[in-house]
Amino acid sequence: MGPVQIVATSVAAAITVVAVALVVRTVRRMLAVVRLGQPDPSRGGDRAQRLKTMLAETLGHTRMLRWTVVGAAHWFVMIAFIALSSLVLEAYFEVAVPDHGLPLIGGWSLYGLLTEWIGVLGFIGILVLIGIRLRNLPSNPERRSRFTGSTMWQAYYVEYTILAVLLCGFFIRGFKAANDTLEWPVWAAPVSHALGGVLPASAAAVSLVAMVKIIVSMTWVIVIASNITMGVAWHRFLAFFNIYFKRSPGRKGSGLGALRPMTSEGKPLDFEEADPEKDQFGVAQVEQFTWKGMLDFTTCTECGRCQSQCPAWNTGKPLSPKLLILNLRDHAYAKAPYLLAGGGKTLTGDEKATQEQLAKVDVLALAEAERPLIGGVDENGVIDPDVLWSCTTCGACVEQCPVDIEHVDHIVDMRRYQVLIESNFPTEAGVMLRNLENKGNPWGAAQSTREDWTKGLDFPVPNVADGGDFEYLFWVGCAGAFEDRAKKTTRAVATLLNEAGVSFAILGQGETCTGDPARRIGNEFVFQMLAQQNVETLNEAGVKKIVATCPHCFNTLANEYGQLGGHFEVIHHTQLLAQLVSAGKLTPIQPLDGAVTYHDPCYLGRHNRVFAPPREVLGAVTATADGAADGAGLVEMDRFAERSFCCGAGGARMWMEERIGKRINVERVEEALSTGAKTVAVSCPFCLTMLGDGVTGKKAAGAAPDDVEVVDVASVLLRAVQK
């Protein structure tokens, strides 16, 4: 070993020892912070499915590839990053013995071929990602880029480190080729041999470049070990765990589905037995999130995909799912020294933190511990109330997050404490909650009028109370029973079911609100009260199958009532109608006048993965036997299916004023009108109201044709089947 190799080896060894020591210390601290979170026993079951999902989303890049170019580039970079591990290991041998490589497999031509092309494609991929980041940088503070609020120097540092390590790898191989010591033939390493053709022969150069490669790599390790909240780097390791421990998928194995139930000490909270002194009612302090929540905060890569899809962020509101997670992350790690020293606990017996321990806590950590989790600028809160209440719970953030962060669950957990303990929520929503408690519906309508929608129908609508057999319980829902526009959908569905010979019945006055708006606003007490009443009613009636017109009712009945003992087969009306059309029991014969566009409701689409059935119904209508009219057909908006844009009514926003930024329903209506469609089809009463109001406003302003209308898919089909 020559003097160059001795120096290079010594430098490589020294920096590696420092890097390893620092990263071990940081990982231990990270684990300690994650363990500060509350228990969550639901994360351990179905290991085989969890492993399958994790491998599909990481190695298969199933979420990343929804954005094709970014996803493909990121996949090559990920594979290159994994391969870099072996190549950095190889550098430790090359730094000492320039004409050697990795033992055992280093001389295989297949190894050389794979690593050569992984390096080439990874190099191209990282350039693409750098270019995309540069193109999407905010040109000014007012531009709402997906990278707004991200720590840009960290992202560039990571990207340029990968670029530098890949370049070092090629130069090492190039110098070895120039020295005629490269292990592989030209066909296995064409780029390396080509580079060797222009580089001088130098054994020392191999050792020096290998040393540089190790220095660059270990400096990166030292930097991320010194920045525990550097999610853009740490997600490369944490994503595997965060995806593995994602909460159980929704109905039928996919979709956001049920909201995470309110728990205390890892168990579902029963309000009949709850103790306000002992049990946790929502989240008031960052350590009251579950350990999975703490892992979520740590894993965020700051990519901004959630931010780019958020309807609140896109309409000028203060909520950014990304920034919310980053604020919680920074607060958790800043407060951690205080918590790890025993602060914030009931200090008795062996758990009592000594005054000496707390005295060692940094003054910044003590100051962070004093900050309220929710509070305005004057209160120095971690999360501003306007951020918390801007969320529609549409799930676009969760849908797009490549590392499966559960933004909606965390937002609702914070809402729960604000509503149940602080009684601090938008005042207009209080009317809705009182109506739910006193009248059983958010509109405050008399229960005796629940069956008024049946008046004028030319066939009787059976009631469960009358006895008799039925296949489906038709869950009408509050909007379907009381809201004038939604009543038309209810009547259309009942008429179509009757015409198709489907046996169904209703609960009538025996039905009450499912509790969805109460649960989404954070009032778990009212939700449980309503849900338990409904579960008891449905079970007593022997209900097995339910058809619902409201996606919010559909989601709650199908995914959440099981938490309270209500297990039913629930189908959305568009699913049932699609089946009836396919079976020939409903045959569209009237052509549609003009084109139709379809708006995917969040709680039907993203939350439950029901995308095809409504389109199948509309497709049958636009392709009738008599032929479609000129210009008819289904045209999609720019944002549809998984990336559909919310109407603005979810998360109990239907009963809150929208005072900040542009109205979400107006944004969506403008997108619908841009398609040129005369019919905007929906399959949710909330969407019907929100988009209907938006179109009415546009017409009044002269910005929409008079013949554009917003109607439910069922109404579109009813018109087509009637002569």
N, C-alpha and C positions, 0 to 999 in steps of 0.2 A: 504494500500500500504506500503510494507516494505522499509527499507533503500536502498536495492539493486534496487528496482523498482524506487524509487525516483531519485537516481543518474542516472540510465539508462535513465529514461524519460527526465530528465533535459539535459543530453548530446545529446539525440536524437533531442530534441526541438531546442537546440542552433545551432547545425550543420545544421538542416533543414532550419532555418531562414536565415542563411548565404548563403546556397546553393540557396534558392529561390530568394533572393535579387540579387545575382550575375547572375543567369541565366536570370532574367528579364532584367537586364542591358545589358547583352550580346545580347539577342534577339532583343532588341530595336536598338542596334548598327548594328546588322546584317541587319535588315530591312532598316536602313538608308543607308547602303552601297549598298544594292540591288537597292534601289530607285535612286541611283546616275546614273543608267543606263538609256539609251534612251527609249522612249515609244515604245510599240509594240502592237498595237490594235488587231493583229491577234490571240492573245492568249486567247481571251475570249469567242469565239463562240462554238457552239455544246457542251454544258455543259454535256448533257446526255452521249454522246460518250466519252468525256474526263473522266467522272467519271467511266464509264465502263472499259476504257483502264487502268486507274489508279488502279482500284480494281483487274483487271486481272493480271497486272504486279507486284503488291505488294502481295496481299493475294494469288493470283494464281501462283506467281513466274514464269510467262511464259518465261521471259528472263533468269532468274537464272538457270532454269531447263534445259537449253540447255547444261549445263555442269552438268550431272545428279547427281554425287556424291556430288559435291560442292553445287549444287542447293538444293538437298534434305536436306543436313546438315544445310544449311543456313535457309531453311524454318522452320525447327524445332527450330533453335536458335531464329529466328524472333518471332515465336509464343511464345516461352519461354520468350523472352524479354517483349512482350506485357503482358503476364501473370504475369511477375515479378512486374508489376505496382500494380496489386491487392495484390500480396504477400508482397510487401514492405509496402503498406498501412495497410495490416493485422498486420505487425510487430509493428506498432505504438500502436495497441491495446494490443498486446502480451507483449510489453516492460513494460506496466503499470499493466496489469492483466494477469499473465502467463497462466491461464486456460481458457482465452477467445480467440476468433478469430474475423474474419470479421463479422460485424453485418449483419443481414438479410440472406445472402446467405452462410455465413461461416459454418453453420451447415449442409448444404445439402450434402448428400453423393455423389451426382453427381458432385458437385463442388470439393469435395475432390478427386474423381476419376480422373477428367479431369486435375486438377493442378498437381496431383501425376505423371501422365504419361507424361504430358507436361514437367515437371521437369526432368524426366528420359531421355526422348528423346532429350530435349534441352541439357542436360549434355553430352550425347553421341555426339550430333551434334557439340558442341563447342570443344570437344576433337578432332573430325575429322578435323575441320577447323584449329585448332592449328597444328595438324600433317601435314596437307597439306601445311601450311605456312612454317613450318620447313623444309619440304622436298623440297620446291621450293625456298628456300633462295639461293641467289647467293653464290657459294662456293668461288668465287674470283671476283674482280672488273670487269673482262673482260666478265664474264658470263652474258648473257642478260636474266635474269629471269623477269617474269611479276611483281615481287616485287622490282626490281631495281628502286631506287629512291623514294620508299614509305617510310614513317616515321614509322619505324618498332616498336619503343617503344610504340607509340600510339595504334597500332593494338594489340599488346600483352596486353597492359594495359586494353583495352576494353574487350578482350577475357577473361583475367583472372578475371576481375571484374564480368563478367557474371557467370563464373565458381564459384567464391567465393559466390555470392549471392544465386546461386542454392544450393550450399553445406549448407549455413546457413539455407536455407529454410528446407532442409531435417533434419538438426540437431535440429531445433526448433520443428519440428513434432516428431522427435525421442524422445526428452526429454519429450514432452507432452504425447507420448505413454507410456514412462517409468513412468510418473506420473499418468497414467490412466485417462488423461484429453483430449486425442485426440478425436475430435468430430466424427470421421468416423470409420466404422468397417474395419476389415482386408482386405476384398475384395476391398474396395475403396482406401485404402492406404497401400498396402502390404510392400512397401519399408520402409515407415516410421515406421510401426509396427515392422518390422524385425530389424531396427536400434534401436528402443526402447528396444528391447530385450537384447541389449548389453550395453545400456547406464544406468547410475545410475539415480534414481529418484531425481529430483532437480527443484523446482519452480524457484529458482534464476537463474539457468542455462538457462531457457527459456528466461527470461528477458535480460540476458547478451548477449546471441546469437542474440536475436532480436535487441539489441542495436548495436552489431557489424554489423549486416546486414544493419541497417540504416546508420551507419557510412560509411561503404563501398559504399553504394549506393549514399549517399550525397557527399562523397568525389569525386566520379566519376562525379557528377553534377558540383561540384566546379572546378574540373580539366578541364572539357570541356568548362565551362563558362569562364575559364581563358585562353583557347586556341580556339579563335573564328574560326581559320582555321583548326581545328581538324576534317576534313571531315569524317574520319573513324568512328567518334562518331556521328557527327551532321547529317550524311546522314540518320540515323534512323528516324529522324523527317522531314528532308527536302525532302527526296525522294518522299513522297506522293505529295508534291506541284510541284516538278520539273517534275514528270511524268504527272501530271494533265495538266500542262501548256506546254507540248511538242508541237512543231509546228504541224500543221495539217498533218496527215499521207499522204503519197504519193498516187499515182494513185491506184484506187480500194481499198482504205482504208488501204494500207500497203506499206512498202518499203520506202526508203529515198526520192525517187521521186525528186521533184523540189528543186532547190537551193533557199534559202531564198532571195527574191528580194532585190535589193539595195534600201534603204529607207532614207528619211530625215524627222525628226520630226514625225516618225511613219507612213509616207505615201510613196508609191512607187515613186521613183525619176524619173522624166521625163527629159531627158537631153536637150530637146528642150526648156524647161522653167527653167532649173537649174541655180542657182546663186552660183558660186564658193565662194563668200564672205559669203553666208548664209547657204547653204546646205552642208551636210556632205557627203564627197566622201570616203566611206570606213571607216576604223577605224585606227586612228593614236594615240589615247590616250585610256587608259583602260576604262575611263568613257564614251567613245563613243560606247561601246558595249551596246546592249539593256539590260533592267533589267533582262530579261530571261538569257542573257549571264552571268550576275553577279550571278544569282541564280545557273547556271550551275557550275561556278567556286567554289561556296560555297559548293555545294552538293557532289562533287567528293569524293568517298570513298577510293581512292588510291588502288583499288583492282588489277589494272593492266591488266584486261581482254582486254581492248583496245590495250594496249601495246603488249600483247602476239600475237594479230592478225595482227598488223600493218606490211605491207610489207616493209616499209622503215626501221622500227626498226629491223625487222628480217634479213635484209641484211646489217646491219652495218652502217646505216645512223643515223644522229643525232636526227631525229624526233621520239619522243615518244608522242603519243596523251595525255597520262597521265601527263607526265612532262610538256607539253605545258600548259595544264589546271592548273596544280599546280603552275607554274610560274606566270600565269595570276592571279590566286587567291591570291598568296602571295603579288604580286605587288599591286593589287587592295586594299587589306586591309592595306598594309603599306602606301599607298598613301592617303587612305580615310580621315585621320585627316586633311590633307591639303585641300582636296576637300570639306569636310563638313564645314570647316571654311570659305569657299567662294573662295578658290584658284582656278585658272583656268577658272573663269567666266569673262564675261564682266561686270565689277563692276560699276553699275550706279544706282542712285536712292535708293530705299528701299533695293535693293539686294547688295548694296555695302558692302563688308566685311571691317570691321574696322581694322586699323593697330594693335589694341590690340588683336583682334581675331587671326590674322595671327601670331602675336608674340608669342602666346601660343602654336603654333603648334610645335611638337617635331622636332628636327633637322633631325632625321632619315626620317620622313615623307616629310620634305622639300627636302632632298636628293633624295628620291624616286620619287618625283614629277619632278625632273630634268632628270630622266632616259628616254631615247627614248624607245618606245614600241618595235621597230625593230632595231637591231643593233648588230654588232659583239662584240667580247670580248673587243676590244680597245674602243668601244663606250659605253660599259656597258649597252647594250640593254637588255630588258627583254626577247625577243625572237630573237634568232640568225637567220639571213637570210637563212642559209642552212637548218634550221629546217622548215622554212616557205615554201621553194621551194622543199622540199623533198616529199611533200604530193601528192599522186596520186588521191585524193578524192574518193578512192574506197569505203568508207563507212563502212569498217570492224570495225572501232572503234565505230561508232554510233550503228551499228548492235549489238555489244556485250555489250555495256554499260548497266548495270542493272538499272541505274537511268536516262537514256535517255539524256545524255549530247550531245550537237550538235557540235562536234568538227569541222566537215567540214565547216559548216556555218561560224564559227569563223575564221578559217584559210582563207577562201575566202574573208571575210570582211577585214582582214589585207592585203591580196594581192591587193585588190581593191585600197586602199590608195597608196600602193607602186607603182602600175602601173599607176594609173590615175593622181596622184599628184607628186610623187617623180620620176616617170619614172625609177624606180629602180627594175629591174628584170633580169633574166639570158639573156645575150646578144643574144644567138642563138634563143630565143623565139621571138625576135624583127622581125626577118625575117618572121616568121609565121604571126605575127600581121599585118605587112605591106602587105603581100600577101592577107590576108583576106580583108583589106581595099581596095586594088587596083584591085585584081583579083577575089575576092569572094570565094576563096578556099585557104587552108593553104599551098598547094604545089606551088602555083603561076602559075598553068597551064592555058592555054588560054581557055576562056569560050566557044569558038567555038568547042573545042574538047570534050565537055561533052557527046556527043552522039556517040563517036567513038567506044564505047564498043559494040554497036549494029551491027557493020560491021561483015559480015560473018555468021550471024544467018540465018537460013532457013525459017524465018517467019518475017513479019514486026512488029515493035514495035510502037504502036500508040503513037502519041504526043498530049497532051492536046490542043495545038495550032491548030491542024488539025480539031478540032470539033469532034462531036460524043459522044455517051454515054460510060461510063465506070463505073465499080463498085469500083475499087481501084485506087488511085494514087500511083504508084510505086515510092517511094522516094529513088533515087539511092544513094545519098550522095556523098561527094567529093572523099572519098577513092574508093567507088564503081565505080566512073566515071574515075578516073585518075591513081590509083595505080594498077599495073599490076596483082598482086596476088588477090586483091579485085575484079578486073574486072571479074575474073573467077567465083566468087560467084555471081556477078550481072547477068552474062550470064546464070548461072545455075538456078537462081531463075526465070528469065524471061522465060527460056525454060520450067521449071516445071509448071509455071502458064499457059503458052500457052497450054501445053499438057493436063492440067486438065480442060481447058476450062474457066479459070477465066478471066473476062473482066478487063483489066487494061490499064493505059496510063502513060506516063512520062512527066515531064515538059521540059526535055532537057536543052536548054540554058536558060530557064526561072527559073531554079533551082539555088540556091546559098547556101553557107554553112549555116547551122542552127545557127551558132554562139557559139556552145558548147565550143570549145577550147578557144575562147575569154573570155567567161563568167567564165570558171574554172580558167583561169590564173589571172582573176581579171579585165579585160577590159570590163566593163559593157557598155561603150559607143559603142564599136564596136559590141557587142552582140545585143544591141537594134537596131542598124542600120541595121544589117543583118536580124534580126528577124522580124522587122516591114516590111521590103521589102518582105520577104517570106509570112508573114501573108496576106499582101495585094494581092500577086500573087495567093495564095491558095483560098482566099475568092472570088476573081474575077472569078476564074475558077470553083467555086461552089463545091469545094472538100469537101466531107463528111468523106470518109474513106481513110486511108493511110496505106500502108504496107512499112516498112523500114527494110533494112538489117543491118544497123549500130545501136547498142544499144544507142550510144550517140545521134544520130539523133532521134531515137525512144523516148528516155527520154525527150529530149528538145521539140519535137513536141507535145508529149502527156501531159507533165506535166508543161511546162514553157511557151508555146506560149499562153496559156489561160490568162497569166498575161498581154498580149498585144492584146487581142481580137481575138486570133485564137483558136477556139474550134473544135477539130476534133477527130474522132474515129481512134486511131492509133493502129496498130497491128505489131508485129515483124514477120519477115518472117518464123521463126521456128514455131510460133503459127499457122500461116496460113497453112504451110506445114503439120503440125500435123493434122489439121482439114481435109485437103484434103486426107491424107492417111487414116484417120479414116472413111471418107465417101466413100472410095473405088475409088476415082478419080485418085489417084496415088498408084500404086501397085508395091512394090519392088519385083523383081524376081531374081536378081543376088545376090548370097551370098557374104558376106564381107570376104575378105582375112585377117584372123587374128583378134585379139581383137581390140576394140576401147575404148578410154577413152575420156571423155568430160570435157572441161574446161569451167566453168561458168564465163561469162563476168560480171564484177562488175555492169555495168549499165543496164544489163538485169536481173541479178539475185538479188543481194541485193537491188538495187535501185528500181526494179519494180516487184520482186517476181515471175519472169518467170523462173521456174526450170524444170517443167515437160515436156512441149512441145518438147524441143530439144531431151530429152531422149526418148520420145515416138517415134519420127522419127527414132532415132538410134536403138531403140528396134525393130521397124518394119523391119529395114534393116538387123539386126542380127538374125532375126527369119523368114526368107523368106520361102515361100512355098517349095522351093527346099531343105531347110535345111541349116543350117549354117555350114561353113567349120570348120574343127578341130581348136580348140583354139579360135574361134570367140566368140563375146559377148561383152557386155558393162561392163567395169571394172572401178570403181571409184578411183580417187586419194584419198589420206588421207584427204586432205582439199577440200571439194566440197560443192555445194549448198550455204547455208548462210555463211559457213566458207571458201569459195573458196579463193584462193590466187591470188592477182592481177597480171596481166601480166606486169604492170609497165608503161602503156601508158596513163592512165587517168590523169585528172587534168592538161591537156596540157603538161604532161611529154613526150608525143610522140615527141615533138619538143624541148626538152631540153637534154643536155648531162648528162649522169649518171656517175659522176666522183668519188663519194664517196661509199665505200663499194662494196659489191657484186652486180652484175646486177640482178634486180628483175626478169627479164624474164628467166635468167639462173636458178635461184632458182626454178621457176615454171616448167621449162623444165625438170630439174632433177627429180622432183616429178612425172611428166608425164611419163618419161622414166622408172622409177622404177616400173610402173605397168606392163611393158612388152608388152604394146599395140603397134601395128604397125601403128595405125591411131590415131592421136590426133585431135579430132573434136573440132571446135570452132564455134561461131556464131557472131563474131564481126571482122570487118576488122583490127582494131588495134591489137586485140589478134592474128589474123592471121599473121600479120607482126612481132610482138614481139616474139611469140613462134616459128614462122618459122625461124627467124634469130637465135634464141637460138638453135634450132635443127641443123641448118646448121653449127653453130660453133662447136657443139658437134661432128658432123660427121667429120668435118675437124680435130678435135683433136683425132679421133678414139674412142670417148666415146659414140657413138650411132650407131646402125645398119644402114646400107645404105638404107634399105627399110622402115624406119620410115618416115612418112610424116604428115604435119599439113595441114588440109583442113577444109573448112566450112561444116556444117551439110547439106547445100543444095547440095554441090558437092558430098557428100557421097550418098545422096538420088538419085541424078541424075544418078550416075553410076549404082545404084541398079535397077532403073526402065527402063533403056535402055537395049535393047537386043543386 
